[in-house]
Amino acid sequence: MHLSRLFLFFCIASQSLHISSLSCVNEQELIDKSGCCGPRGHRGHRGRIGHKGATGPTGPAGRDGTFGTTGATGPTGDPGQNGATGATGPTGPQGATGTAGTQGATGAQGATGAAGVNGATGVTGPTGPTGATGPSSSIAANNHGSYFITGEVDNIAPGNPIIFTNTLTQVGSAFTYNSITGVFTFTQGGNYFIMYGASLYGYADRIALKQNSTVVTASQLSSGQSFNQLVTGSIILTVNAGDALSVINNNTGGTLNIWGAGSFTGDTSAFITIAELS
């Protein structure tokens, strides 16, 4: 009985050591044969691996391990892409005034500016001293004449003379007058005092003395910016024998109309007086 139990223990131990080829008899068979166990047989071949069993349930989480030592610093990574531009920040406070810089070199002189507007007329200065007395002269009593026209005379062409239709006086033979052409012809040279005038109807009309073929510049008269304006002038003129003189329309393009004051036919509308100076 003791021997059979020992054999049974041996079989169980062999099975736990994965010896699958050992054939053990059960206790009943050992008892029936009443003999001792034979010698150990050869080790059987390894059995085939059994089918994989089902996965067991997940075990409980293990305890946290201890922190390892800090590893060495890795290599520097490539630069990342530029981020989007941020919104403009608020304006900062005004900074303190900086110190004044050194004065720069003088620049080149600029171009002359346009002329300014004329200033207001100044006050009239004091009257100057009386000048020296000039040489005396007088009108020659035997060489003078006065001539005039009355009423309205229209459409005198530019450059044409005013024809004085009336003779007030004619004394002497120093000059003659043609009442058809309106031309005075001097038969005696010398200095002559001439006074003349006309009532100009048009705006900016002009008259002047014409000596031979030349307009006497200093003799030009204009009605200015008015209508029916009486203009008069006087001049001392030096002439030669044979010179011709007339009062002409000195407009640049328009005809000349002369009227008596208020257009009354009996009023003088133009005149001329010539007198030789002795």
Secondary structure by P-SEA (a helix, b strand, c coil): caaaaaaaaaaaaaaaaccccbbbbcaaaaaaacccccccccccccccccccccccccccccccccccccccccccccccccccccccccccccccccccccccccccccccccccccccccccccccccccccccccccccccccccccccccccccccccccccccccccccccccccccbbbbccccbbbbbccccccccccbbbbbcccccccccccccccccbbbbbbbbbbbbcccbbbbbccccccbbbbbbcccccccccccbbbbbbcc
